[in-house]
Amino acid sequence: KLKKSLVAVKDAGCEYALLQPNSSDYHDWKAVMENYVCAKLLWNPYRDVNALRNEFIDYYYGAAADDVRYVTFTLEEHISNLIQNVDKRFYVSPLDSIHLPAGMFEGCLDRLQSAKDKINKTSLTDTEKEELLGRIDEVRLTPLFYLMWNRERYYLDDAERYNNVAKDFFETSAAVGAVYYGEHRTIASLKNIYPYS
């Protein structure tokens, strides 16, 4: 939608455009990518959005790019399909009505672990590895959150598995410095909703 708007503005002969999003304090790894795409589209609104997203992933995630790309597009495809198939007679938030298999999220976590393994095998300095591993942990928060959010569906009979997912989510949140997850959801408030030991 943004691309269409910017193309229309450009085609109308406008020389300047300003994107002014709402301020956001919440932790969202995809926002970094979308900011990159928006900045590039301001320079040239005719560029392909997916090509820009792939370009960002290559630059930002380096050796882990293929795994992050897989996770990014897998999550988007499944969530997009869910939104398109929700009963249109009622408004239902995709997060509230998630009906995706736990295995899909667990597969994303496996790919991200593979990404971390690749990073550790590179010739990067320890500081560079630490930075890149932190970026992967930011991505890990999304599948971890979905698994934790849907604990009744995924882990009703497996409290230990739920506990491990919740613990991983909160420890990873602390490691990357996340204070919010999602709009107006503090990590501290989520601990009250999703207890773990």
Disulfide bonds with the S-S distance in Angstrom:
none
